[in-house]
Amino acid sequence: MSPQRSYMSTRGFTLIELMVTLAVAAILMTIAAPSFLAFQRNSELTSAANGLVATIAAARGEAMKSGMYAMIVPADGAAWSSGWVAFIDKDANRAFTASADQVISRQAALASYFTVSSTGTANESPPYIMFDGSGYPKTTSNGFGQLTFSIARSDVLDSARPDQTRNVMISVAGRIRSCKPASDSDPKCRASDNDD
């Protein structure tokens, strides 16, 4: 007589086991998704601030290398959240002319849950950042101009906003710095005035 084979060891999942596993997975996803979204947007915020710092540094470097004015202006000419264009002002009209000026870099528009505020020439109409051939931030009237940018998430509560804000500061001497107002010990990071 041949031994009978037992099929109990080769059976699959029961419907109840599968439902319990899916329910646990759904609960874990519900808990993890908001944390992941917050992490992702915080990373995007840091990336936007670092991108602005890199653009400003590149424009300043190109101004010093070429001995000409370099500028950064909003992509739409009015709002920094639309992105920005850095260029060497070859035609010396102190505005971006696509056919005449040399583009250094472009930044795409920021996500809709970011707001950008600024001081100095970056808050004028039209807004701009301009460096002379010595690397100093200048105004169109040839004065020196310090600037501060504040990039913040608008999708968080007011109490969480300081932690979800990055400031980019340009001093009168042209020094560029990024900081987080909620944790930076330098009071200049929390103020709009950033004298050296």
Secondary structure, DSSP 8 states (H G I E B T S, - for coil): -------GGG----HHHHHHHHHHHHHHHHHHHHHHHHHHHHHHHHHHHHHHHHHHHHHHHHHHHHTS-EEEEETTSS-GGG-EEEEE-TT-SSS--TTTSEEEEEE----TTEEEEE-GGGGSSS--EEE-TTS-BB-TTS-B--EEEEEEESSS-GGGGGGGEEEEEE-TT--EEEE-TTT---HHHHSS----
